[in-house]
Amino acid sequence: MRFFILTLCLFGAQIAVAQVALPGGRVQLPGAGLPSLPTTNLPLESNLDAEFRGTDLRDLRGLQIRTLLRAHRDVIEADPHGNPIVRGEVIVVAPSATALQAAAAAGFSVSRESTLDALELRVVVLRVSSGTARSLARLQAMDPKGIYDFNHIYIESGSAIGASVAGTQAPRPDEEAGAEATARATRVGLIDSGVDSAHEVFSGLTAHRHGCSGRVVPQEHGTAVASLMVGRAANFHGAAPGSELYAADVYCGLPTGGAVDVVAEAFSWLVQQKVPVINVSLVGPPNRVLEGVVQRVLAGGHIVVAAVGNDGPAAPPLYPAAWPGVVGVTGVDARRRVLVEAERGTQVKFAAPGAQMAAAKSPLGYALVRGTSFAAPIVAGLLALKLPAPDKAAADRAVMALAQEAVDLGSPGPDPVYGFGLVGEALRRQPVLTTLRAD
């Protein structure tokens, strides 16, 4: 019963895994297909951690995956390890003409392909007639030097957990406006669900959109993450308030949103736009194709920041955070304690607020959020202020400079729980939090 109540608290808040409230009605979140649950409002100073303590949170993502698979059997299936994949698809990087001819002769067909010019990569999605796992093994055996994998689906890594309050825009004090001068010249990238640019925290900001064939599909997870990175309003600000935002929507309200080929294309667009820091608050299994894409992005002097995930401290690493060179971020609560659900390991580079913290909530309000999803954009915003353009040496210096500013927590020096330590704690102390109370 306790786990059921916790599930209601996390999923009933309607932000990462349920529904998105928009002015014109409700829009189903990408690939969620989850039942609509009652909203549970929690006070700001709630005993939330006590509710989490002793509860197995590692299965929350598993619950989301199982629900996703049940709701969309026609387009989604599980790989041999239970991870969601696009049904009947295998993805390959830069296949030779000979390899494609052999695949065609064996009954495979090209479903779609894209040339990622900025990364100098060609990605081809092959359609299989039956048995995706067997087909992957067969293709790899036919072309041992080729890079083949499932078209995995990556899932958002965080949830809203509490009260919401309507926003009220007001004139900004001159000193705050002056403090944002540097941020306005900053460019930062986001790979997530769609951002609701009508929210007050994005007023006056320059935002560039990508994905969804030009459609705008705002959703709460992307809106909340973006607000913590670049948002600014009378009673709220992100880590790099007023920065120029480059937002790639990889979900678009589709059940197969977050698939590898779409995420790879989003990375290519951001590299093409010369965006120095890219935040990815998504998690999933290792994937050879996406790993190759991320390594090319890093080699080009970009910083990739990613949430380490919420599968629990003993869970296997999640990606892209666990790939070499990626800046993995964990979350801490108001007492500077690591979230009990946060993953641990060498992939953790920084800790940032990830609970008892406000973020923008569509259409115009704010809500408390919880999860490593919401810690990552804080780190991304802070790094963006230190890296004006992609440059490998400068990127390394930016990470080390932020490490020197971090508050060392846990064991002395870098550790697998807090990384270099805590940054961005000031974002938790915002006036908007005083209005977040239970109904």
C-alpha positions in Angstrom: 0.0 0.0 0.0 2.8 2.4 0.9 4.4 2.0 -2.6 1.0 2.6 -4.2 0.6 5.8 -2.2 4.1 6.9 -3.3 3.3 6.1 -6.9 0.2 8.3 -6.7 2.3 11.2 -5.2 4.9 11.0 -8.0 2.7 10.2 -11.0 -0.4 12.2 -9.9 1.5 15.5 -10.1 1.2 15.5 -13.9 4.7 16.5 -14.9 7.1 13.9 -16.2 5.0 10.8 -16.6 1.3 11.6 -16.7 -0.4 14.5 -18.5 0.4 18.0 -19.4 -2.1 20.7 -18.5 -2.3 23.3 -21.3 -4.6 26.3 -21.9 -6.6 24.4 -24.5 -6.9 21.1 -22.6 -4.7 18.1 -21.8 -2.1 16.6 -24.0 -0.7 13.1 -23.4 3.0 13.1 -22.6 5.4 11.4 -25.0 5.2 7.7 -24.7 3.5 7.8 -21.3 0.1 6.2 -21.8 -0.2 6.2 -18.0 -3.6 6.3 -16.2 -4.7 9.7 -15.0 -4.2 9.7 -11.2 -5.4 12.1 -8.5 -3.1 15.1 -7.9 -1.5 15.0 -4.4 -0.4 18.4 -3.0 2.4 18.5 -0.5 3.5 21.4 1.7 6.9 22.9 1.1 8.2 21.8 4.5 6.7 18.3 4.2 8.1 15.1 5.6 8.6 13.9 2.0 11.9 12.2 2.6 10.3 10.1 5.3 7.8 8.9 2.8 10.7 7.9 0.4 12.8 6.3 3.1 12.5 2.5 3.1 10.5 2.4 -0.1 11.9 0.8 -3.2 12.0 3.6 -5.7 14.0 1.7 -8.3 10.9 0.3 -9.8 9.3 3.7 -10.6 11.0 3.8 -14.0 10.2 0.2 -14.5 6.5 0.9 -13.8 6.6 3.6 -16.4 8.3 1.3 -18.9 5.8 -1.5 -18.3 2.9 0.9 -18.7 4.4 2.2 -21.9 4.8 -1.3 -23.3 1.2 -2.2 -22.4 -0.3 0.9 -23.9 1.7 0.9 -27.2 2.3 -2.7 -28.1 1.9 -1.9 -31.8 5.0 0.4 -31.9 7.0 -0.4 -28.8 8.6 -3.6 -27.5 11.2 -4.6 -24.9 14.8 -5.5 -25.6 16.2 -8.7 -23.9 16.9 -6.6 -20.8 13.5 -5.1 -20.6 14.3 -1.6 -22.0 11.8 0.0 -24.4 12.7 0.0 -28.1 10.9 0.9 -31.3 9.2 -2.2 -32.5 10.8 -3.9 -35.5 13.7 -1.4 -35.9 17.4 -1.7 -35.9 19.6 1.4 -36.2 23.1 1.4 -37.9 25.8 4.1 -38.3 27.4 4.7 -41.7 26.6 1.3 -43.3 28.5 0.5 -46.4 26.7 -0.1 -49.7 27.7 -3.7 -49.5 26.2 -4.1 -46.0 22.9 -2.5 -47.1 22.7 -4.7 -50.2 23.3 -7.8 -48.0 20.6 -6.6 -45.6 18.1 -6.1 -48.4 18.9 -9.6 -49.8 18.2 -11.0 -46.3 14.8 -9.3 -46.2 15.6 -6.1 -44.3 14.4 -2.7 -45.7 15.4 0.9 -45.1 12.7 2.6 -43.0 14.4 6.0 -43.0 17.8 7.6 -42.9 19.4 10.9 -42.0 22.7 12.6 -42.6 24.0 14.3 -39.5 26.2 16.8 -41.3 27.5 18.5 -38.2 28.7 15.2 -36.9 29.7 13.8 -40.2 27.6 10.7 -39.6 24.9 8.9 -41.6 22.3 7.0 -39.6 20.1 4.4 -41.1 17.0 2.8 -39.5 16.3 -0.7 -40.9 12.9 -2.3 -40.7 12.8 -6.0 -39.6 10.0 -8.3 -40.4 10.0 -10.3 -37.1 12.1 -10.9 -34.1 14.0 -7.6 -33.5 16.6 -9.1 -31.2 17.3 -12.0 -33.5 17.4 -9.6 -36.4 20.0 -7.4 -34.7 22.2 -10.4 -34.0 21.9 -11.5 -37.6 22.7 -8.1 -39.0 25.8 -7.7 -36.8 26.9 -11.2 -37.8 26.6 -10.3 -41.5 28.6 -7.1 -40.9 30.9 -7.6 -37.9 32.6 -4.2 -38.3 29.3 -2.3 -38.5 27.8 -0.4 -35.5 24.2 -1.8 -35.0 21.9 -1.5 -32.1 18.2 -1.3 -31.1 16.4 2.0 -31.5 16.1 2.4 -27.8 13.7 4.9 -26.2 15.1 7.3 -23.6 12.8 8.4 -20.8 12.6 11.6 -18.8 14.2 11.4 -15.3 12.1 13.3 -12.8 8.6 14.1 -11.4 6.6 16.9 -9.9 5.5 16.1 -6.4 3.5 18.9 -5.0 1.6 22.1 -4.8 1.3 24.6 -7.6 0.7 28.3 -7.6 -0.1 30.8 -10.4 2.7 33.1 -11.5 2.5 36.8 -11.4 4.9 38.8 -13.6 6.2 42.0 -12.2 8.9 44.6 -13.1 12.4 43.3 -12.4 14.7 45.4 -10.1 17.5 47.1 -11.9 20.2 45.2 -10.0 18.7 41.9 -11.1 18.5 43.0 -14.7 22.2 44.0 -14.6 23.2 40.7 -13.1 21.7 39.0 -16.1 23.8 40.8 -18.7 26.3 38.0 -19.0 23.6 35.3 -19.2 21.9 37.1 -22.1 25.0 36.6 -24.2 25.0 32.8 -23.2 23.7 30.1 -25.4 22.6 26.8 -23.9 21.0 23.7 -25.4 18.2 21.4 -24.3 17.2 17.9 -25.5 13.9 17.1 -23.9 10.2 17.4 -24.4 8.7 20.6 -25.7 8.9 23.9 -23.8 5.9 26.1 -23.1 7.3 29.5 -24.2 4.1 31.2 -23.1 5.1 30.8 -19.5 6.2 34.0 -17.8 9.7 32.8 -17.1 10.5 32.8 -20.8 9.1 36.2 -21.5 11.6 38.3 -23.6 13.9 35.3 -24.0 15.3 34.3 -27.4 14.4 30.7 -28.0 15.1 28.5 -31.0 13.0 25.3 -31.5 13.8 22.1 -33.3 11.9 18.9 -34.0 8.3 17.9 -34.5 8.3 19.0 -38.1 7.8 22.6 -37.0 4.9 21.8 -34.6 5.0 23.2 -31.1 4.1 20.5 -28.5 4.8 22.0 -25.1 5.0 19.6 -22.2 5.6 20.0 -18.5 8.9 18.2 -18.1 10.7 20.2 -20.8 9.1 23.4 -19.5 10.3 22.8 -16.0 13.8 21.8 -17.0 14.2 24.8 -19.3 13.0 27.1 -16.5 15.7 25.9 -14.1 18.3 26.6 -16.8 17.3 29.9 -18.3 14.0 31.1 -16.8 13.6 34.5 -15.3 10.6 36.3 -13.6 9.9 38.5 -10.7 10.0 35.7 -8.2 12.0 33.1 -10.0 15.2 32.6 -12.0 17.2 29.7 -13.4 20.9 29.1 -13.3 21.6 31.2 -16.4 18.6 33.5 -16.5 17.8 35.2 -19.8 20.2 33.0 -21.8 19.5 32.2 -25.4 17.8 28.8 -25.5 18.1 26.1 -28.2 15.4 23.6 -27.4 15.2 20.3 -29.3 11.9 18.4 -28.7 12.6 14.7 -29.2 9.1 13.5 -28.0 6.5 15.6 -29.9 3.7 13.8 -28.1 4.5 10.5 -29.8 4.6 7.1 -28.0 8.0 6.5 -29.7 9.4 9.8 -28.5 12.9 9.8 -27.2 14.1 7.2 -29.7 17.9 7.1 -30.5 17.6 8.3 -34.1 15.7 11.4 -33.0 18.0 12.2 -30.1 21.0 11.8 -32.4 19.5 14.2 -34.9 18.9 16.7 -32.0 22.5 16.5 -31.0 23.6 17.2 -34.6 21.3 20.3 -34.8 22.8 21.7 -31.6 26.3 21.1 -32.8 25.4 22.8 -36.1 24.1 25.8 -34.1 27.5 25.9 -32.2 25.7 25.6 -28.8 28.5 25.0 -26.3 26.6 23.3 -23.4 23.8 20.7 -24.0 21.5 19.5 -21.2 19.9 16.0 -21.5 17.6 15.1 -18.6 16.8 11.7 -20.2 17.9 8.2 -19.2 18.2 4.9 -20.8 20.5 1.9 -21.4 23.8 1.9 -23.2 23.4 2.2 -27.0 26.3 1.9 -29.4 24.9 4.3 -31.9 24.1 7.1 -29.4 27.4 6.6 -27.6 29.2 7.3 -30.9 27.1 10.4 -31.4 27.8 11.7 -27.9 31.6 11.1 -28.2 31.7 13.1 -31.4 29.8 15.9 -29.7 32.3 15.9 -26.8 35.3 15.8 -29.2 34.0 18.9 -30.9 34.4 20.9 -27.6 30.8 20.8 -26.4 29.8 20.0 -22.8 27.1 17.4 -22.4 25.3 17.5 -19.1 23.0 14.6 -18.1 20.9 13.4 -15.2 22.3 10.3 -13.6 18.8 8.9 -13.1 16.5 7.8 -10.2 16.8 4.0 -10.2 18.4 3.9 -6.8 22.0 3.8 -5.4 22.6 0.2 -6.3 21.2 0.3 -9.8 23.3 -0.2 -13.0 24.5 3.1 -14.6 22.1 4.9 -16.9 23.1 6.8 -20.0 24.1 9.2 -21.5 25.3 10.3 -18.0 27.6 7.3 -17.6 29.5 7.6 -20.9 33.0 9.0 -20.5 33.3 12.7 -20.7 29.6 13.4 -20.0 28.9 15.6 -16.9 26.6 13.4 -14.8 24.5 15.2 -12.2 22.8 13.9 -9.0 20.2 15.7 -6.9 20.2 16.7 -3.2 17.4 17.9 -0.9 17.2 21.0 1.2 19.4 19.4 3.9 22.1 18.7 1.3 21.4 15.0 1.4 21.6 13.0 -1.8 18.1 11.9 -3.0 17.5 8.4 -1.9 16.5 7.4 -5.4 19.5 8.9 -7.1 22.0 6.7 -8.8 25.6 6.6 -7.6 29.0 5.9 -9.2 31.9 7.4 -11.0 29.5 9.0 -13.5 28.4 11.5 -10.8 30.4 14.8 -11.4 28.2 17.3 -9.5 25.3 17.6 -7.2 22.6 20.3 -7.4 19.2 20.9 -5.9 16.8 18.2 -7.0 14.0 18.4 -4.4 12.0 20.9 -2.4 12.6 23.3 -5.3 10.2 25.2 -7.6 10.1 25.0 -11.4 7.8 26.5 -14.0 4.5 24.5 -14.5 2.2 25.0 -17.4 0.3 27.0 -18.2 1.5 29.9 -15.9 2.3 28.5 -12.5 5.0 26.8 -10.5 5.3 23.5 -8.8 7.7 21.6 -6.6 9.8 19.1 -8.5 11.9 16.1 -7.5 14.5 14.1 -9.4 17.9 14.2 -11.0 16.2 15.6 -14.1 15.9 19.0 -12.4 19.4 19.1 -10.9 21.1 18.6 -14.3 19.8 21.9 -15.9 21.2 23.9 -13.0 24.7 22.5 -13.7 24.2 23.1 -17.4 23.3 26.7 -16.9 26.3 27.3 -14.6 28.6 25.7 -17.1 27.1 27.7 -20.0 28.1 30.9 -18.2 31.7 29.7 -18.3 31.9 28.4 -21.9 30.9 31.0 -24.6 31.7 28.7 -27.5 32.6 25.1 -28.2 36.2 24.4 -27.4 37.6 21.2 -25.9 40.3 22.8 -23.7 38.0 25.6 -22.6 35.3 23.0 -21.8 37.6 21.1 -19.6 38.6 24.3 -17.8 34.9 25.3 -17.3 34.2 22.0 -15.6 37.2 22.3 -13.3 36.4 25.9 -12.5 32.9 24.9 -11.5 34.4 22.0 -9.4 36.5 24.6 -7.5 33.3 26.4 -6.6 31.5 23.3 -5.4 30.7 22.7 -1.8 32.4 19.4 -0.9 29.9 16.9 0.5 30.3 13.3 1.6 33.8 11.9 1.6 36.6 14.5 1.1 37.3 15.2 -2.6 35.3 13.7 -5.5 33.2 10.8 -4.5 30.6 8.5 -6.2 27.7 10.1 -4.3 28.2 13.9 -4.7 30.9 14.1 -7.3 32.9 17.3 -6.9 30.2 18.6 -4.6 27.1 20.8 -4.5 26.6 23.8 -6.9 23.6 26.1 -7.6 22.1 25.8 -4.1 20.9 29.5 -4.2 18.2 28.5 -6.7 16.3 26.8 -3.9 16.0 30.0 -2.0 13.5 31.9 -4.2 10.5 34.0 -3.2 8.2 31.8 -5.3 8.8 29.0 -2.8 7.0 30.9 0.0 3.7 30.6 -1.9 3.9 26.9 -2.5 1.7 25.3 0.1 -0.8 22.5 0.3 -4.3 23.4 -0.8 
